[in-house]
Amino acid sequence: MPTSAATDAALFAMPGDAAVRDAAHAWSRSLAAERRMSDNTVEAYERDLRQFLHHLDARAGTPTIAAIVALKPRDVRAFMAARRADDVGGRSLMRALAGLRSFAKYLEREGHGTVAALGAVRSPKVERRLPRPLPVAAARALTETSLRADEDREPWILMRDAAVLALLYGAGLRISEALGLTRRDAPVPGIDAVTVLGKGAKQRMVPVLPVVAEAVAAYLAACPHPLPGDGPLFVGARGGPLSPRIIQYVVARARGGLGLPDSATPHALRHSFATHLLARQGELRAIQELLGHASLSTTQLYTKVDAARLMSAFDATHPRAGRHPPRRTAQDLI
């Protein structure tokens, strides 16, 4: 897969001798062609390597492959500290370290030696972001066709969008899982569970609420396109597979009418499913299985969301919240 002219220019502009630039160029091509990384990831890795080489160039002169192999852990830590000083966050630092390690592995595969310093430096700790669920009323509203009654759209399309969003909120599916369902797998009335293909090609069975099944059945009854059993359950306006971008656009348009923040996305409905279930005394292990999380620690994030929401409600409503007792003076003690 050829790189763009802009990428070629950026790689050529990297500090280092000709051997380092050639290695960087070949490594970049391998990321795209062999490892199938996205263009954005390749670009980010290239940028991180360029910044690292600039750092080395400023400290010790033109970087060479021999100098990179001979790096000490303190050299890598100095680069990370410099990036921290520039207000670079933990996630970006973690990605930068991953990119540098990828380049180091490429150098090792090419017979240049092992960059031991990169393996000796720990990845920075990153505070996991808490999921941002929607209020119950807003989540329900997104799954109803009445929210978009004033739009100039065909009724079956409104029903389709409502059915997809009902699966995200009512069954906790990822958007890729909902759009990956086939017509044969359609959860319609009489079917109380659906099998979905999640991350890592892992299958799981998820219960389907009657209201969700009814939304899917309404869409099927109105859809004007033939839906073969092994074809996609949800189709676009012309009958082809439905793009996730369409659903993202639907939610983005609805945000204004419901007064929701930018964090209100289709994936936020999955967060809402888990958070609202937990708030109603749902068992954490069961929620983990419903969401298809490989680790319970991922599901446990929702307990923090619930606790944060509880404290927010306390601060807003308790008569003593946010107040400190009056300071007692010597006169008070007489």
N, C-alpha and C positions, 0 to 999 in steps of 0.2 A: 504493500500500500504506500504510494508515494506521499511524501509530506508536502505541505503547501509551500509556496515561495516565502511566505512570512515566517514559517517555522524554520526553513533552511537559513534564512537571514539571521534569525534569533540564535540558532545553533552556531553559526559562523561567528557571531558577535560574542560568544562565550569567552571568558578569559581562559588562558591556557595555551600550551604549545599545540602544534599541528596534530600530534598524536592524541591529545586530550579531546580536541574538537572532533577528530575523526571518530573516536570512541563514543563521544556524546551523540554524534549523528547516527551511528549504527545502532546504539542503544535505543534511541528514540524510535527508529524504524522498527526495532524488534518489539517494542511495547505495543505499537499499533498492529503490526502484521502477525506476530506470534501470540501475544498475550491478549489480543482483541480488546485493548483498553479503549475507552471512549476518547474522542478528540480533546475534550475538556480535561480529562485526567492526564493525558500525555502532555498537554500544554502546561498544566500545573507542575508536573514532575520536571519538565524542562526548565521552568522558571525557578523552581527550588534549587536545581543543580547550578544554574547560572548564578544565583545569589550566593551559593556556597563557594563557588569558584572565585567570585568577586571578593568574598571575605578572605579567602586564602591569598589571593593576589595582593590585597592591601597589607596583609601581615607578613608575607614571606616571599613575595615576588611571583612571577609567572608559574602557575601550577603545572606540574608534570605528572605523568602516571606514577612514576617512582615516588614522587612526593606524596601523592594521594595514598598510595599503599603504605607508606611509612608514617601516616598520621597517628597521633596519640589521642586517647580519649579526651584529654583536655582541649585539644584543637576543636573537636566536634562540640564540646560543651561551650566553648567560647562563642562559636557560631550561634548555638541555640540561645545563649544569654543575650547576644547582640540582637537577635530577632525579637526576643522578649522585650528588650528595651525599646524596640520600635512598635510596641503594643500589638505584636502578633499573638493571636490566641493559641490555646493548647491544641485545638483540632488542626490548625494550620501547621503547627510545629510537628505534630504527629505525622501528618501527611508528608512534610518536608523530609523527615527522617526516613520514612518509608521509601520515598523517591531516591534518596541518597543510598540507601541500602540496596535498592534495585540496581542502581548504577554500579555499585561495588560488586554485586553478584555477577553482573555482566563482565566486568574487568576480570574477575576470577575465572569465569568460563572461558575467556579469551586467553588465559594463561599468564596474566600479569601479576598474579599473587592475590593474597587475601587482605582486605582492608579491615584488620581486626578491631580498629578503634570504633567503627560503627556498631559492631556487635557488643562492645563493652559499655555502650551508653544506653541507659534506660529510656524508654519512650516516656514523654511527659504525661502526667496524669491529666485526664480531661473530665470535667464535671459533666455528667450526662444530663442533657436537657430534659426537663419534665414535659410529658405530653400535655397538650393544651386542648382539653375537651370543650365541646359546646354545651350551652345550657340545654336542658331536656326539651324545652319548648322549641328552641331553634332547631335542634336535631330532628325533632318530629316534623317541623314545618318543611324542612328540606326534602323530606320523603313524600310530600303531598303535591299533587298536580295543581291544587288550587293556588299555590304560591305564585305560579307563573301563568295564571288564567288570562292575563292581559297581553301576553306575548303572541305575536303572529307566527305561531308554530303549529304544525299539524298535531292533532290530539294524540296520535300514537307515539310521537316523539316525546311529548310530555310524559306519557305513561312509561315509556322506555327509561327515561332519565329517573323518574320516581322509583322505578323498580330497581335500578342499579343502586341508587342511594339507599333504598330500603335494605338491600343486602349488606351494604357497608355498615349501616347503623344497627340493623336488626340481627345480623349474624356476625358482625365483626370482621368481615372480609377485607382484604386489601383490594384495591381497585383492579390490580392485575388478576387476582383470583376470581373476582366477579366477572370480568370480561373474558376470562379464560374458560368459563363454563360453556358446554355445548348444549344444543337444543335438547339432546337426549337426557341431559342432567338437570333440566329445568326443575326447580323446586316449586311445584304447583300444589294446590290444595289436595290433600291426601298423601303428600310426601312430607314427612316431618324432619328430614335431614338431607344434607347435600354433601358430596365428597368433592373437595377442592384440592388443587395442586398448589402448594405453597412454596416458600423459599427452599432452595436446595432440592427441588423436585420431590418434596415430602408431601404425602397425601394425609389429609385429616378429614374426619367427618364432623360437620357442624349442624346443630339443630336449627330448624327453620320455623319461625313463628308463623301462625296462620295469616297474620296481616301482611307479612312479607310474601308468602305464597300467593295471596290474593293480588298483590301488586304485580307479581310476575305474570299471573294468569291474565290480568287485565291487559298487560302489554302484548302478550301472545295473541289474544283475541283481536287486538286492534292492528297488529303489525301487518302491513300490506305485502311484505316480501316473503317468498318461500324460505323456510328454515329447515334444511336437511338435518337429520338426526345427529350427524357427526360434524355439522357446521356450528359456527358461533351462535350462542343464544341471543346475544345482543348485537344488532347490526346498525350501521349508519343509515343516513337518509337514502342512499343509493343501493343499500343491501349488502355492502361490504362490511368487514369487521369494524366494530365501533372503536374509535380511538380514545384513549384515556384523556386526551386533551379536551375532547368535547365535554366530558363530565367535569373536568377541572374548570372549564369555562362556565358551565352551568352554575357551579357553586360560587364562582367569583362574581357572577351577575347577581346572585341571590344575596350576597353579603350586604350590599347596600340597602336592600329592602328590609333586611332583618337587623341592621345595625351591628354587624359582626366585624371583628378585626380581620386582618389579612391572614391570621393563623387559621381561620376557618376554611379548611380545604377538604377535599374528599377523604383524605387520610385522617383528618380530625374526627370524622364520624366513627372510625374504628376506635380511636382513643375514647370517644364518648361512650361507645358500646361497653368498653372495659370499665371505665370510671363509673358509669351509672350502675352497672351490674355490681361492682364492688360496694357502692354506696347502699345497695339494697341487700347487703350481707352475702354477696356472692363469695364462694370459696376460691382462694387464690390459685390453688392447683387446678381447679376446674377451668378458671379463666385462662390460665396458661395453655391448657389443652385446646380451648376454643380458639385462641388467637394463633396457635401454632408456634409459640415461642420455644426455642430450644433450651433456654435457660430461665429458671424461675426468677433470677435477678432482674431480667428484663421486665417481667410482669410486675415485680415488686415496685417499679417506678410509679405504678398507679396508686399504691398506698400512700406515697408521698404527695401525689396530686390531691388525694382525698383529704389528707391531713392539712395540707396548705389551704384547701378550700374551707375546711372547718374553722381554722384559725382566722381566715379572712371574714367569715360570717360572725365569729365571736367578736372580732375587733369592731365590726360594723354595728353590732346590736347590743352587746353587753354594756350595761350602764357604767361599769368600772373599767372597761377596756381602754387602754391607752392613757389611763390617768394614773398619776402617782399620788400617794398619800401626802397630805400637806406636811411640810417640815415643821417639827415641833421646836419651839423656842424655849428659852429659860423661863419665860413668863408662864408658859403652858404647864411647866412642871411644878409651879408653886401651889 
